């Protein structure tokens, strides 16, 4: 359906142009800031929708290396004989969770304090390389 009047003439006689109080439609405060202001706060959902924000926090140290770890309880299953070299299997550190009942000679880069105690208590050796 065609309009009788031009769209530009709409509400021209009223000083608020259909926005209630004069202050309500004026300035950046009514839209939550200018431009991309508030994209990490109150405009987060808008920013995520249009891909204008990277919400990652923190940092990763340049020299950081993720350690591959294994628990004491898992060593017994892997050890075929009474010795195991975890460096060859790709593990860096032995942690102390679990039980060990056999005397096993374990070679690794690092041992936690509890892991070393459990291995030696079972009659094995914890050799750090």
GUROKOL-613886 format. One record per residue: residue number from 1; residue in three letters; z, x, y of N, C-alpha, C in turn. Coordinates in Angstrom, 3 decimals, decimal comma. Each point is the difference from the previous one (the first is absolute). Layout:
N
     i    aa       n.zz       n.xx       n.yy      ca.zz      ca.xx      ca.yy       c.zz       c.xx       c.yy
   NUM   ALA          Z          X          Y          Z          X          Y          Z          X          Y
...
//
This chain:
129
     i    aa       n.zz       n.xx       n.yy      ca.zz      ca.xx      ca.yy       c.zz       c.xx       c.yy
     1   UNK      0,000      0,842     -1,185      0,000     -0,842      1,185      0,000      0,884      1,245
     2   UNK     -0,837     -0,305      0,945     -0,132      0,800      1,215      1,105     -0,362      0,983
     3   UNK      0,403      1,004      0,756      1,023     -0,214      1,032     -0,638     -0,593      1,249
     4   UNK      0,772     -0,790      0,714     -0,489     -0,542      1,263      0,066      1,066      1,081
     5   UNK      1,127      0,741     -0,013      0,175      1,037      1,022     -0,159      1,373     -0,623
     6   UNK     -0,231      0,975      0,852     -0,048      1,386     -0,469      1,379      0,421     -0,485
     7   UNK      0,032      0,943     -0,958      1,257      0,485     -0,541      0,794      0,760      1,070
     8   UNK     -0,676      0,641      0,908      0,666      0,777      1,043      0,772     -0,880      0,975
     9   UNK     -0,340     -1,246      0,069      0,685     -0,903      0,915      1,293     -0,561     -0,590
    10   UNK      0,250      0,275     -1,289      1,145     -0,559     -0,695      1,310      0,430      0,658
    11   UNK      0,826     -0,937      0,340      1,310      0,216      0,607     -0,038      0,830      1,283
    12   UNK     -1,048     -0,064      0,746     -0,100      0,798      1,232      0,940     -0,512      1,082
    13   UNK      0,301     -1,271     -0,005      0,845     -0,557      1,039      1,475      0,355     -0,169
    14   UNK      0,406      0,347     -1,215      1,396      0,308     -0,257      0,240      1,498      0,147
    15   UNK      1,047      0,371      0,705      0,233      1,432      0,256      0,490      0,765     -1,231
    16   UNK      0,410     -0,709     -1,092      0,459      0,701     -1,206     -1,083      0,062     -1,075
    17   UNK     -1,096     -0,721      0,178     -1,135     -0,038     -0,924      0,414     -0,352     -1,427
    18   UNK      0,976     -0,846     -0,155      0,387     -0,487     -1,316      0,936      0,920     -0,775
    19   UNK      0,597      0,969      0,680      0,910      0,919     -0,683      1,451     -0,199      0,402
    20   UNK      0,343     -1,131      0,490      1,385     -0,294      0,351      0,436      0,729      1,245
    21   UNK      1,135      0,689     -0,067      0,521      0,757      1,131     -0,971      1,117      0,371
    22   UNK     -0,025      0,385      1,260     -0,921      1,055      0,458      0,241      1,326     -0,723
    23   UNK      1,268      0,276     -0,286      0,341      1,297     -0,600     -0,429      0,115     -1,463
    24   UNK     -0,184     -1,142     -0,644     -0,194      0,024     -1,446     -1,284      0,698     -0,448
    25   UNK     -1,059     -0,069      0,733     -1,287      0,544     -0,429     -0,382      1,251      0,769
    26   UNK      0,939      0,516      0,752     -0,293      1,116      0,886      0,524      1,311     -0,583
    27   UNK     -0,675      1,079      0,159      0,510      1,326     -0,377     -0,043      0,275     -1,497
    28   UNK      0,332      1,241     -0,335     -0,079      0,435     -1,393      1,194     -0,469     -0,820
    29   UNK      1,067     -0,410      0,662      1,188     -0,437     -0,725     -0,228     -1,240     -0,825
    30   UNK     -0,938     -0,832      0,422     -0,268     -1,227     -0,733     -0,751      0,267     -1,299
    31   UNK     -0,662      1,154     -0,111     -0,727      0,328     -1,225      0,623      1,167     -0,760
    32   UNK      1,223      0,379      0,373      0,714      1,031     -0,749     -0,401      1,416      0,331
    33   UNK     -0,525      0,215      1,187     -0,400      1,342      0,410     -1,505      0,122      0,099
    34   UNK     -0,449      1,039      0,678     -1,439      0,213      0,169     -0,581      0,796     -1,160
    35   UNK     -1,191     -0,329     -0,398     -0,710      0,759     -1,023      0,710      0,015     -1,339
    36   UNK      0,209      1,210     -0,532      0,617      0,141     -1,313      1,496      0,251      0,083
    37   UNK      0,587     -0,330      1,139      1,445      0,180      0,144      0,718     -0,899     -0,993
    38   UNK      1,034      0,526     -0,637      0,788     -0,775     -0,947     -0,571     -0,043     -1,395
    39   UNK     -0,986      0,860     -0,300     -0,602     -0,069     -1,337      0,920      0,499     -1,096
    40   UNK      1,063      0,730      0,357      0,982      0,423     -0,995      1,208     -0,933     -0,016
    41   UNK      0,008     -1,014      0,841      1,148     -0,891      0,105     -0,429     -1,455     -0,139
    42   UNK     -0,133     -0,717      1,095     -0,232     -1,435     -0,067     -1,457     -0,374     -0,268
    43   UNK     -0,937      0,957      0,091     -1,396     -0,288     -0,320     -0,431      0,663     -1,304
    44   UNK      0,970      0,304     -0,867     -0,295      0,741     -1,236     -0,974     -0,760     -0,907
    45   UNK      0,209     -1,292     -0,164     -0,876     -0,763     -0,886     -1,422     -0,047      0,548
    46   UNK     -0,147     -0,074      1,320     -1,325      0,018      0,619     -0,670      1,343     -0,236
    47   UNK      0,775      1,074      0,174     -0,545      1,340     -0,170     -0,387      0,262     -1,452
    48   UNK      0,813     -0,480     -0,935     -0,314      0,208     -1,407     -1,244     -0,792     -0,405
    49   UNK     -0,158     -1,166      0,583     -1,150     -0,834     -0,326     -1,298      0,636      0,462
    50   UNK      0,011      0,595      1,178     -1,214      0,575      0,570     -0,097      1,511     -0,206
    51   UNK      0,919      0,558     -0,756     -0,078      1,413     -0,365      0,186      0,960      1,151
    52   UNK      0,866     -0,350      0,946      0,180      0,849      1,164      1,315      0,742      0,006
    53   UNK      0,640      0,114     -1,167      1,298      0,651     -0,034      0,181      0,714     -1,334
    54   UNK      0,668      1,141      0,061      0,359      0,732     -1,195      1,520      0,018     -0,031
    55   UNK      0,616     -0,732     -0,923      1,436     -0,222      0,029      0,752      1,028     -0,843
    56   UNK     -0,630      1,111     -0,362      0,681      1,021     -0,787      1,090      0,637      0,842
    57   UNK      1,135      0,306     -0,645      1,117      0,612      0,708      0,340      1,324     -0,647
    58   UNK      0,669      0,863      0,735      0,473      1,265     -0,533     -1,103      1,042     -0,059
    59   UNK      0,270      1,081     -0,719     -0,988      1,068     -0,134      0,193      0,688     -1,340
    60   UNK     -1,000      0,754     -0,418      0,076      0,793     -1,212     -0,075      1,460      0,395
    61   UNK      0,943      0,776     -0,463      0,023      1,417      0,313     -1,226      0,680     -0,586
    62   UNK     -0,552      0,980      0,699     -1,222      0,675     -0,413      0,197      0,744     -1,323
    63   UNK      1,130      0,669     -0,146      0,245      0,795     -1,200      0,602     -0,761     -1,160
    64   UNK      0,134     -1,296      0,104      0,659     -0,780     -1,047     -0,886     -0,124     -1,233
    65   UNK      0,615      0,223     -1,168     -0,707     -0,154     -1,265      0,797     -0,960     -0,868
    66   UNK     -0,661     -1,011     -0,521      0,667     -0,951     -0,884      0,325      0,692     -1,317
    67   UNK      1,243     -0,147     -0,439      0,420      0,615     -1,253     -0,186     -0,984     -1,146
    68   UNK     -0,491      0,528     -1,109     -0,124     -0,797     -1,213      1,294      0,177     -0,786
    69   UNK      0,708     -1,092     -0,254      1,331      0,088     -0,604      0,032     -0,670     -1,366
    70   UNK      0,967      0,422     -0,808      0,234     -0,576     -1,324      1,503     -0,066     -0,222
    71   UNK      0,445     -0,998     -0,723      1,420     -0,159     -0,285      0,368      0,656     -1,330
    72   UNK      1,268      0,349     -0,125      0,505      0,654     -1,207     -0,241     -0,870     -1,234
    73   UNK      0,145     -1,299      0,139     -0,193     -0,921     -1,113     -1,406     -0,001     -0,570
    74   UNK     -0,990      0,367      0,786     -1,400      0,006     -0,437     -0,398      1,319     -0,660
    75   UNK      0,782      1,060      0,227     -0,346      1,326     -0,524      0,049      0,024     -1,522
    76   UNK      0,977     -0,665     -0,566      0,193      0,011     -1,451     -1,224     -0,557     -0,740
    77   UNK     -0,634     -1,002      0,570     -1,197     -0,586     -0,616     -1,203      0,944      0,086
    78   UNK     -0,100      0,755      1,093     -1,137      0,907      0,205      0,119      1,297     -0,799
    79   UNK      1,225      0,441     -0,226      0,216      1,285     -0,675     -0,301     -0,121     -1,492
    80   UNK     -1,052      0,713     -0,468     -0,365     -0,026     -1,414      0,915      0,935     -0,783
    81   UNK      0,136      1,227      0,474      0,922      0,958     -0,621      1,317     -0,070      0,775
    82   UNK      0,738      1,065     -0,037      1,246      0,040      0,774     -0,201      0,651      1,360
    83   UNK     -1,242      0,078      0,475     -0,261      0,541      1,337     -1,155     -0,775      0,638
    84   UNK      0,028     -0,042      1,313     -1,048     -0,702      0,755     -0,204      0,700      1,340
    85   UNK     -1,251      0,168      0,387     -0,346      0,590      1,290     -0,554     -1,116      0,884
    86   UNK      0,804     -0,459      0,934     -0,395     -1,121      0,866     -0,977      0,411      1,083
    87   UNK     -0,088      1,292      0,292     -0,947      0,488      1,013     -1,428     -0,212     -0,504
    88   UNK     -0,226      0,283     -1,285     -1,327     -0,196     -0,595     -0,377     -1,481     -0,062
    89   UNK      1,004     -0,856     -0,153     -0,253     -1,446     -0,050     -0,172     -0,617      1,389
    90   UNK      0,265      0,779      1,061     -0,223     -0,479      1,368      1,216     -0,578      0,691
    91   UNK      1,185      0,261     -0,528      1,232     -0,494      0,635      0,654      1,129      0,795
    92   UNK      0,561     -0,350      1,165      0,639      0,983      0,877      1,520      0,000     -0,130
    93   UNK      0,585     -1,166     -0,139      1,461     -0,093      0,036      0,525     -0,891     -1,117
    94   UNK      1,167      0,382     -0,535      0,666     -0,791     -1,025      1,203     -0,689      0,637
    95   UNK      0,068     -1,326     -0,141      1,106     -0,784      0,549      0,946     -0,424     -1,125
    96   UNK      1,201     -0,413      0,348      1,056     -0,205     -0,976      0,171     -1,375     -0,586
    97   UNK     -0,941     -0,915      0,152      0,158     -1,343     -0,539     -0,323     -0,018     -1,496
    98   UNK      0,825     -0,652     -0,778     -0,235     -0,124     -1,433      0,912      0,889     -0,830
    99   UNK     -0,192     -0,053     -1,311      0,832      0,756     -0,949     -0,875      1,000     -0,753
   100   UNK      0,589      1,119     -0,394     -0,666      0,980     -0,860      0,980      0,379     -1,100
   101   UNK     -0,474     -0,045     -1,256      0,887      0,253     -1,137     -0,330      1,293     -0,734
   102   UNK     -1,252      0,433      0,044     -0,421      1,233     -0,673      0,146      1,211      0,919
   103   UNK      0,130      1,169     -0,609      0,022      1,255      0,759     -1,439      0,426      0,246
   104   UNK     -0,444     -0,110      1,247     -1,384      0,307      0,358     -0,011      1,071      1,093
   105   UNK     -0,934      0,937     -0,133     -0,209      1,036      1,015     -1,055     -0,543      0,970
   106   UNK      0,412     -0,249      1,245     -0,870     -0,635      0,992     -0,343      0,996      1,101
   107   UNK     -1,304      0,161      0,267     -0,473      0,864      1,091     -0,605     -0,884      1,083
   108   UNK      0,499      0,168      1,240     -0,512     -0,785      1,127      0,188      0,769      1,297
   109   UNK     -0,616     -0,488      1,065      0,123      0,628      1,322      1,383     -0,271      0,582
   110   UNK      0,466     -1,254     -0,108      1,295     -0,391      0,569      0,762     -0,921     -0,955
   111   UNK      1,316      0,057      0,114      0,877     -0,908     -0,743      1,016     -0,577      0,972
   112   UNK      0,311     -1,267     -0,174      1,126     -0,538      0,763      1,273      0,483     -0,682
   113   UNK      1,090     -0,044      0,724      1,288      0,490     -0,504      0,419     -0,751     -1,269
   114   UNK     -0,134     -1,317      0,016      0,393     -0,840     -1,130     -0,913      0,247     -1,206
   115   UNK     -1,311      0,184      0,251     -0,942      0,243     -1,091      0,334      1,298     -0,715
   116   UNK      0,303      1,033      0,776      0,350      1,296     -0,582      1,260     -0,115     -0,862
   117   UNK      0,996     -0,715      0,501      1,255     -0,197     -0,742     -0,234     -0,744     -1,318
   118   UNK     -0,830     -1,046      0,022     -0,265     -0,792     -1,201     -0,736      0,801     -1,062
   119   UNK     -0,976      0,810      0,422     -0,760      0,825     -0,946      0,906      1,037     -0,662
   120   UNK      0,829      0,648      0,814      0,898      1,031     -0,528      1,129     -0,603     -0,845
   121   UNK      0,443     -1,204      0,318      1,046     -0,680     -0,769     -0,499     -0,361     -1,403
   122   UNK     -1,305     -0,302     -0,096     -0,607     -0,328     -1,302     -0,285      1,265     -0,821
   123   UNK      0,232      1,166      0,592     -0,219      1,268     -0,711     -1,338      0,647      0,306
   124   UNK     -0,723     -0,516      0,985     -1,309      0,552      0,359      0,099      1,003      1,149
   125   UNK     -1,189      0,424      0,454     -0,077      0,936      1,135     -0,902     -0,590      1,077
   126   UNK      0,419      0,184      1,257     -0,807     -0,408      1,148     -0,468      1,260      0,696
   127   UNK     -1,273      0,353     -0,199     -0,556      1,231      0,560     -0,836     -0,361      1,229
   128   UNK      0,413      0,555      1,148     -0,676     -0,281      1,271     -1,013      1,108      0,277
   129   UNK     -1,235     -0,384      0,289     -1,053      0,977      0,287     -0,531     -0,173      1,401
//
